[in-house]
């Protein structure tokens, strides 16, 4: 069934990585052309289905990112993993066919092929690889650095990034896809340009997603209320993929440009304090599915009126009332009017910890849960 995005432990991830031999310099060669750095510093990311590392194209000298999909031939996961790999290649190729749209997505450099030349297991080691351009860092990492330094973004920087996030999401929808797992971690900066990555979970707009589809990933702190209700099963075992699902994620991402941390994380943390991980996530999903008040933090509105207005439209709990990124492009909010005090920077975070803002606390209290609101 659909499952949340996750980050595996180092030992678990390495156990599932392709079996490649590293020399004294901790470098391996894959697809007969790419040198992969296997040291800890070169690990770019590890998810439920894949591991991504820095590498070098030995023919051109270009630095690249090499995603190796975790596979166990003959296992039940093999078909799911192969499907995600093939979907990633197909979607990226489709997006790159358009010069206008292609600039909003990570550039596909190469991929493993089977004996027929189609996307599939590499002929040398039977592993699945996707090679892309190498990013500077993710939006999540960028915001984490800002938070750690105690320096919030300026109003101008937040507006610029917000515009980039909205335009990239709108471009994906214009190409006919819904991402289903948009979040700062899946938005990367390449020479200062923001691009969307991890499109192996994309689906065509208007298509039906089944609860039993294990090839779809999502992130609890960024999924929409209607997705949360879908996850609970019951009478709703399917959901139609619409841009509004991504719109909610985009709205939360815009808020994060101000808060510098996931807006809904404190709510999830609240449930984790009184239950084990599985029960806490189920309680969080139940709470999210019943949410009737926008989780927009007041500090976002205070920081930048235009940004707050746009985020509020994207975070409408009723999907029928929710703005899409494309609709935001033509709205006055896209101008992102600065706050009255134009020198204002990101709001201060006490003790460098995420704050449970007042609206979220009131929503939790409405379900008769004791909540302590951080100062």
C-alpha positions in Angstrom: 0.0 0.0 0.0 1.0 3.7 -0.2 3.7 4.3 2.4 5.4 7.4 3.9 8.8 8.5 2.6 11.5 7.4 4.9 15.2 7.5 5.5 16.9 4.2 6.2 19.7 3.7 8.7 23.2 3.5 7.3 23.6 -0.2 7.9 20.2 -1.0 6.5 20.7 1.1 3.4 24.2 -0.3 2.7 22.9 -3.8 3.0 20.4 -3.1 0.2 22.8 -1.2 -2.0 24.1 -2.7 -5.3 27.1 -5.0 -4.5 30.0 -3.0 -6.0 33.6 -3.4 -5.1 35.4 -0.2 -3.9 39.1 0.3 -4.3 41.4 2.0 -1.8 40.1 5.3 -2.7 36.5 4.1 -2.0 35.5 4.6 -5.7 33.4 2.2 -7.8 32.7 2.1 -11.5 29.1 1.6 -12.7 27.6 1.3 -16.2 31.1 1.2 -17.6 31.3 5.0 -17.5 30.7 6.5 -14.1 32.9 6.6 -11.0 30.8 6.5 -7.9 32.2 7.8 -4.6 31.3 5.3 -1.9 32.6 7.3 1.1 30.3 8.7 3.7 30.8 12.3 2.6 29.6 11.5 -0.9 26.2 10.1 0.2 23.5 12.5 -1.1 20.4 10.8 0.2 18.9 7.4 1.1 15.2 6.7 0.8 12.9 3.7 0.9 13.7 2.7 -2.7 17.1 4.1 -3.6 20.4 5.5 -2.5 22.0 8.5 -4.2 25.7 9.3 -4.3 28.1 11.7 -6.0 29.9 10.5 -9.0 31.9 11.6 -12.1 31.3 10.9 -15.8 34.7 9.4 -16.8 34.2 10.5 -20.4 33.3 14.1 -19.9 34.5 14.8 -16.4 31.1 16.1 -15.4 30.1 15.8 -11.7 26.9 13.9 -11.5 24.4 12.3 -9.0 23.9 8.6 -9.3 20.8 7.0 -7.9 21.0 3.3 -7.4 17.7 1.6 -6.7 17.6 -1.0 -3.9 16.6 -4.3 -5.4 16.4 -7.9 -4.4 15.7 -10.0 -7.5 12.9 -12.4 -7.0 11.4 -10.5 -4.1 7.9 -9.0 -4.0 9.5 -5.6 -4.1 11.3 -6.1 -7.4 8.3 -5.2 -9.6 7.6 -2.1 -7.5 11.2 -0.9 -7.6 11.4 -1.6 -11.4 8.2 0.4 -11.9 9.5 3.4 -9.9 12.8 3.3 -11.9 11.1 3.1 -15.3 8.6 5.9 -14.3 11.4 8.1 -13.2 13.1 7.8 -16.6 9.9 8.2 -18.5 8.8 11.3 -16.7 12.2 13.0 -16.8 12.4 12.3 -20.6 9.0 13.7 -21.1 9.7 16.8 -19.1 13.0 17.4 -20.9 11.3 17.3 -24.3 10.1 20.8 -23.6 12.7 23.5 -23.3 10.3 25.7 -21.4 9.3 23.1 -18.9 12.5 21.2 -18.7 14.4 24.0 -16.8 12.2 23.4 -13.8 13.3 19.7 -13.3 16.5 17.9 -12.7 18.3 17.0 -15.9 18.5 13.4 -16.8 22.0 12.4 -17.9 21.8 8.7 -18.3 20.2 5.5 -17.0 20.8 1.8 -17.0 19.5 -0.3 -19.9 18.6 -3.9 -20.5 19.6 -6.1 -23.4 17.0 -4.4 -25.6 18.2 -0.9 -24.8 15.2 -0.1 -22.8 15.3 1.3 -19.2 16.1 -1.7 -17.1 18.8 -3.6 -15.1 22.4 -2.8 -16.1 24.0 -5.6 -18.2 27.1 -5.6 -16.0 25.7 -5.9 -12.5 21.9 -6.2 -13.0 21.3 -3.1 -10.9 19.1 -0.1 -11.7 20.7 3.4 -12.1 19.6 6.9 -12.9 22.2 9.5 -13.5 21.3 13.2 -13.2 23.0 16.5 -12.9 24.5 17.3 -9.5 22.8 19.9 -7.4 24.4 22.3 -4.9 22.0 21.4 -2.1 18.3 20.8 -1.4 16.0 23.5 -0.3 15.6 21.6 3.0 19.4 21.8 3.6 19.5 25.4 2.7 16.7 26.3 5.2 18.4 24.1 7.8 21.6 26.0 7.5 19.7 29.3 7.8 18.0 28.0 10.9 21.2 26.7 12.5 22.8 30.1 12.0 19.8 31.9 13.5 19.5 33.9 10.3 16.0 34.0 8.7 15.6 34.8 5.0 15.0 38.4 4.0 11.6 39.3 2.6 13.1 39.6 -0.9 14.8 36.2 -0.7 11.7 34.5 0.6 9.6 36.0 -2.2 12.1 34.9 -4.8 12.2 31.4 -3.6 8.4 31.3 -3.2 8.0 32.3 -6.8 10.4 29.6 -7.9 8.6 26.9 -5.9 5.2 28.0 -7.3 6.5 28.2 -10.9 8.1 24.7 -10.7 5.0 23.1 -9.4 2.9 24.8 -12.0 5.2 23.6 -14.7 4.8 20.0 -13.5 1.1 20.3 -13.6 1.2 22.0 -17.0 3.1 18.9 -18.2 0.2 16.8 -17.0 1.6 15.3 -13.8 1.0 15.4 -10.0 4.1 14.8 -7.9 2.3 13.5 -4.7 5.4 14.1 -2.5 6.5 17.7 -2.9 8.5 19.1 0.0 11.7 21.1 0.5 13.8 17.8 0.4 12.6 17.2 -3.1 13.5 20.6 -4.4 17.1 21.2 -5.3 19.1 24.2 -6.2 21.3 23.9 -9.3 23.5 27.0 -9.8 20.9 29.0 -8.0 17.9 27.6 -10.0 15.3 25.6 -8.1 14.3 22.3 -9.7 12.0 19.5 -8.7 13.5 16.0 -8.2 12.3 12.5 -7.4 9.6 12.2 -10.0 9.3 8.4 -9.8 6.1 8.8 -7.8 4.4 11.1 -10.3 1.0 10.2 -11.8 -1.0 11.7 -14.6 -3.5 14.3 -13.6 -6.9 12.8 -13.3 -5.6 9.2 -12.9 -6.8 7.1 -10.0 -4.4 6.1 -7.1 -5.2 3.0 -5.2 -4.5 2.5 -1.5 -2.8 -0.8 -2.5 -0.3 0.9 -4.8 2.9 0.4 -3.0 4.9 2.4 -5.6 3.6 5.7 -4.3 5.4 7.5 -1.5 4.2 10.4 0.6 5.4 12.5 3.6 2.9 12.9 6.5 3.9 16.4 7.3 3.3 17.6 3.7 0.3 15.6 2.6 -3.1 17.2 2.1 -6.2 16.5 4.4 -8.0 14.6 1.6 -4.9 12.4 1.2 -4.9 11.7 4.9 -8.6 10.6 4.7 -7.7 8.4 1.8 -4.9 6.7 3.8 -7.4 5.8 6.5 -9.2 3.5 4.0 -12.7 2.8 4.9 -15.1 3.5 2.0 -12.4 5.5 0.2 -9.8 3.1 -1.2 -9.0 5.2 -4.2 -8.3 8.9 -4.8 -8.1 11.0 -8.0 -4.7 12.7 -8.5 -5.4 16.4 -8.9 -3.1 19.4 -8.7 -4.7 20.4 -5.4 -2.8 17.6 -3.7 0.5 19.2 -4.6 -0.9 22.7 -3.9 -1.2 21.9 -0.1 2.4 20.7 -0.1 3.5 23.9 -1.9 1.6 26.0 0.6 3.4 24.4 3.5 6.7 24.8 1.7 6.1 28.5 1.3 5.4 28.8 5.0 8.7 27.0 5.7 10.6 29.8 3.9 9.6 31.9 6.9 9.5 29.3 9.8 12.6 27.4 8.6 11.1 24.2 9.8 8.2 21.9 8.8 5.0 23.6 9.9 3.2 20.4 10.9 6.2 18.8 12.6 5.2 20.0 16.1 1.8 18.4 15.7 3.4 15.1 14.8 5.8 15.4 17.7 2.9 16.0 20.0 1.4 12.6 19.1 4.8 10.9 19.4 5.1 12.0 23.0 2.2 9.8 24.0 2.3 6.8 21.6 4.6 4.6 19.7 5.6 5.6 16.2 2.9 3.7 14.4 0.1 4.8 16.7 1.4 8.4 16.6 1.4 8.5 12.8 -2.1 7.1 12.7 -3.3 9.7 15.2 -1.6 12.4 13.2 -3.2 11.3 10.0 -6.6 11.1 11.7 -6.1 14.7 13.0 -5.0 16.0 9.6 -7.9 14.3 7.8 -10.3 16.2 10.1 -8.5 19.5 9.9 -10.9 22.4 9.2 -8.8 25.4 9.9 -5.8 26.4 7.7 -2.5 25.6 9.4 -1.0 28.9 8.1 1.2 30.3 10.9 0.4 33.9 11.8 4.1 34.7 11.6 4.0 34.1 7.8 1.2 36.7 7.3 3.1 39.1 9.6 6.4 38.6 7.8 5.0 39.2 4.3 1.4 40.0 3.5 1.6 38.7 -0.1 3.3 35.5 0.8 0.7 34.9 3.6 -2.1 35.6 1.2 -0.8 33.1 -1.4 -0.1 30.4 1.2 -3.5 30.8 2.7 -5.1 30.1 -0.7 -2.9 27.0 -1.1 -3.7 25.8 2.4 -7.5 25.8 2.2 -8.6 22.6 3.9 -11.4 22.1 1.4 -9.7 21.0 -1.8 -12.5 22.6 -3.9 -11.6 26.0 -2.5 -7.9 25.5 -2.7 -5.8 27.5 -5.1 -3.5 25.6 -7.4 0.1 26.8 -8.2 -1.0 27.6 -11.7 -3.8 29.8 -10.4 -1.3 31.6 -8.2 0.7 32.6 -11.3 -2.1 34.8 -12.5 -3.1 36.2 -9.1 -2.0 39.5 -7.6 -0.5 37.5 -4.7 2.3 36.4 -7.2 3.6 39.9 -6.7 4.2 39.0 -3.1 3.7 42.4 -1.5 6.4 43.0 1.2 5.4 43.5 4.8 5.1 47.0 6.2 8.6 46.8 7.7 10.6 45.8 4.6 13.8 45.1 6.6 12.1 42.4 8.5 13.9 39.0 8.4 12.8 35.5 9.3 10.9 35.2 12.6 13.0 34.2 15.6 12.6 30.6 16.9 13.0 30.2 20.6 15.8 27.7 21.6 16.1 26.8 17.9 13.1 24.5 18.2 10.0 24.4 15.9 7.0 26.3 17.3 3.5 25.0 17.6 1.7 28.1 16.5 -1.7 29.1 17.9 -3.9 27.9 15.1 -2.5 24.4 15.2 -2.8 24.2 19.0 -6.4 25.3 18.8 -7.1 22.6 16.2 -5.5 19.9 18.5 -7.4 21.3 21.5 -10.7 21.0 19.5 -10.1 17.2 19.6 -9.7 17.4 23.4 -6.0 16.9 23.4 -3.8 18.7 25.9 -1.3 20.9 24.0 1.4 23.2 25.3 1.9 26.1 23.0 5.6 27.1 22.7 6.3 30.7 23.5 
